[in-house]
Amino acid sequence: MEKRFDLTLVVLIALVWLALAVVYQVSPSLGMPGYVRVWGVGALVFLGLAGAIAVIGRRS
C-alpha cells in the first residue's frame, strides 16, 4: 500500500511540473520561455523516479 502511495505521489508531482512547463510555454505575459526547459526536465526526472518506484515495487 505504501509503495502505491509513493508511486501516486511522484506521478502527481511530475504532472504538476509538466503543467507548470505548459503554463510557462503558452503564457507570453510571464516572459520566461527558458523556464519551459527547466520545468520540462523536472517533470521527466519525476516520471523517471515514478518508473523506478514501479519497477522496485514489482520486484519486492
C-alpha positions, -999 to 999 in steps of 0.1 A, spaced: 0 0 0 28 24 9 46 17 -24 14 25 -43 11 58 -24 47 67 -32 42 60 -69 10 80 -70 27 109 -52 56 110 -76 33 108 -106 13 137 -93 44 158 -87 55 150 -123 21 162 -136 24 194 -116 59 201 -131 45 193 -166 16 217 -161 40 244 -150 61 239 -181 30 242 -203 19 274 -185 53 289 -190 53 280 -227 18 293 -235 17 324 -214 38 351 -231 30 376 -203 53 356 -180 82 363 -203 101 332 -192 104 309 -221 137 294 -209 120 280 -178 100 256 -200 131 235 -203 137 236 -165 101 225 -156 100 200 -185 133 184 -174 119 184 -138 88 166 -150 110 140 -168 130 134 -136 99 128 -116 85 105 -142 118 86 -142 115 83 -104 79 70 -107 91 44 -132 119 33 -108 94 31 -79 71 10 -101 99 -14 -111 112 -17 -75 76 -23 -63 71 -52 -87 104 -68 -77 96 -69 -40 
